[in-house]
Amino acid sequence: MKIGGFRKCSEVDFPGRTAAVVFLQGCNWRCPYCRTASLVVPQCFNDPIPEEEVLRYLRRNRSRIRSVVITGGEPTIHADLPEFLAKLRALKLAIKLDTNGSQPDMLREVFRDRLVDYVAMDVKAPLRNYAQAVGKQVDVEAVRASIFLVKNAGVAHEFRTTVVPGLHTLNEIKELSNLVRGADYFVLQGYDSSHASRDDFRNRVGFTRKSLEGMRKHFTRKVKRFEVRGTEHAASEPEIEAADAHQIAV
C-alpha cells in the first residue's frame, strides 16, 4: 500500500471516535481546488511510509487507538485496498473510508466483505458539471452507482460537498439534495483557498456561513442530518501530514 502520510491521533476525522488517519498516495482526478497535491500529483510525492510501520504502530497502540480513517488521495484506486483493510480488521479496529466515488466495483467489494464501518463520499457537483469540478472527463454513472451503493450498504455514511466560489452556485447546491436523497448525513464544507493546487483558485473568498446555512431547508426534508462545516476544520486536512510522513514513533 502506498502510504503518503500518517496522523497518529485525530478527534475530527471519524465522527464520534478518536482515530488514527492513514493518507494514501495517488488520485484519478485533478480537482482544481484540491489542497493535497502532495498526495495527488506523483511529482510531489514523498517516499512512501512502509505499510508494516503503520500496522506496527496501530498494533502496539490498540489500547488507546481503536479506530482508523483511510483517506487520500483516493483510496479506491488501489487494488490492494481490500487486503489492507482486512489487516486493519484483524487488529479489531473500526474503519472509516473516504472516497470520491469513482470506483463502485471496489466499494461493492469492500461492502460485501464488511471491511468498513463508516464511509464518507465527496459529491463534487451536480452530475452534469462533474468534469469541470474534478478537472477531467469522468464516468458520472459510476458516481451515481457509488452514491446508491453507499446509501444502501447498511453502513453509516455521509456525503459532503466543498462549496467553491466560481465553481458552484447556490442553485447547483440545491440540486444536490435530490442526488443524495435518503442519505444518513450530508455536509456542506466552506472553502479554504490557501492551498489550492491551481493558482486561479487561490485567494478566492468563500461563501458565507449564512448563505450555506440557507441551504438547510432544501436538505432537511431529504436527508436524516445536515451540517455546515466552516474553514475552521481546515487544519485537519491532509496536506499537513505529508510533511511529517516519516515521523512515526513506534
Stockholm file with secondary structure:
# STOCKHOLM 1.0

chainA/1-250         MKIGGFRKCSEVDFPGRTAAVVFLQGCNWRCPYCRTASLVVPQCFNDPIPEEEVLRYLRRNRSRIRSVVITGGEPTIHADLPEFLAKLRALKLAIKLDTNGSQPDMLREVFRDRLVDYVAMDVKAPLRNYAQAVGKQVDVEAVRASIFLVKNAGVAHEFRTTVVPGLHTLNEIKELSNLVRGADYFVLQGYDSSHASRDDFRNRVGFTRKSLEGMRKHFTRKVKRFEVRGTEHAASEPEIEAADAHQIAV
#=GR chainA/1-250 SS CCEEEEEEEEEEEETTEEEEEEEECCCSCCCTTCSCHHHHCGGGCCCCBCHHHHHHHHHHTTTTCCEEEEESSCGGGCTTHHHHHHHHHHTTCEEEEEECSCCHHHHHHHHHTTCCSEEEEECCSCGGGHHHHHTSCCCHHHHHHHHHHHHHSSSEEEEEEECCBTTBCHHHHHHHHHHTTTCSCEEEECCCCTTCSSGGGTTCCCCCHHHHHTTHHHHTTTSSCEEEECGGGGGGSTHHHHTTTTCCCC
#=GC SS_cons         CCEEEEEEEEEEEETTEEEEEEEECCCSCCCTTCSCHHHHCGGGCCCCBCHHHHHHHHHHTTTTCCEEEEESSCGGGCTTHHHHHHHHHHTTCEEEEEECSCCHHHHHHHHHTTCCSEEEEECCSCGGGHHHHHTSCCCHHHHHHHHHHHHHSSSEEEEEEECCBTTBCHHHHHHHHHHTTTCSCEEEECCCCTTCSSGGGTTCCCCCHHHHHTTHHHHTTTSSCEEEECGGGGGGSTHHHHTTTTCCCC
//
